């Protein structure tokens, strides 16, 4: 199973809103993530920074493609504008791939 991590920045003064929106995540967004083979998805926060991690049952490329083709993900991204600041890879349209430095099983 391939692992994937991403990072982002919560817009100043929007932390409570960011948390609220994730507590109320749309069921159709969860369905897209499951369809993409995403499992064990967790987001952590420190200050205004967020770090996400998930495992891709069908590979990170497949997960990225399903998300990129989903109108639900497009709506979610629009919904999160002004709350989350993300650097996006211009080629994939997804978060830049982070380089794994260490892993312990």
N, C-alpha and C positions, 0 to 999 in steps of 0.2 A: 504494500500500500504506500503510495507516494504521499509525502507530507508537504504542506504549504503554509507559509506564514506571510503576513502582511502588516504594515504599520500605517497609521494615519494620525491626524491631529484634529482634535475637537476645536471648533471655532470658539474664540474667547467668549465666555459667559454662556455657552450652550451645553455644558456638561449634563445638567439635569435633563434637558430636552433629549440629548443623545441617549441617555439611559432610559428615559420614558419610552422613546420610540422602539427601543429593542425589547423592552418588557411587553410591548404591544405589537411585536412583529407580525406581519400579515401571514395568515396560514398559506396563501398562495406563494409567498416568498420561501417559506419552509419547503414547500413541495418542489419548487425549482431547485433548491439546494440538494434535496434528496435525489431528484432526477439526475442532477449533475454528478452523483456518486459521492457527495460530500458527507462526511461523518465526523463525529467527535469535534464539532466546531465550537471554539471558545474564543471570547474576546476579553482581554484584560485592559485595565486603565490605570495610569499613574499621571497625576496632574492633568494636563490637557492632551496627553498622548494615549493612543490606543494601539494595542497589538493583538492581532488575530491569528489563530492557528486552526487548521483543519486537516483531515486526512482524506485523500482522494482514492476511492475504491477503483475508479476507472482511469486514474491518472490525472495529473494537473492540467494537461492540455485539453482533455475531454471536459473537465469541470469548467475550465475557462471558456471553451467554445459554447457549452450549453448556456452559461450565464450571459455571454456576449449576444446570443441569439434570442434571449428572453425579453419580451416586452414587460414582464413583471419586474425584472431586474432594472430595466430602463426607468420604470416608474419609481422604484425604490431609490435609485441614484438621484433622480430629480427631487424626491421627497427629502433626501438627506443633504441636498445642496444648502449651504448656509449653516449647516450643523457640523459636517465632517469635511475636512480638507484632505484630499487624497492626491498624491502624485500618481499619475497613470502612465503606463507604458504606451507610447504612441503607436507601436506596432501591434500589440495584442489588445489594447484597450482595457487591460486589467492592471492590477497593482503590480509594480515591478517585482520580479522574483528576488527574494532575499537569499543570500548565500549562507548555507549551513556551515557553521564553524565548529560545532561540537554536538555530539549526541551520545547519550548513555542509555543503554537498554536495561 
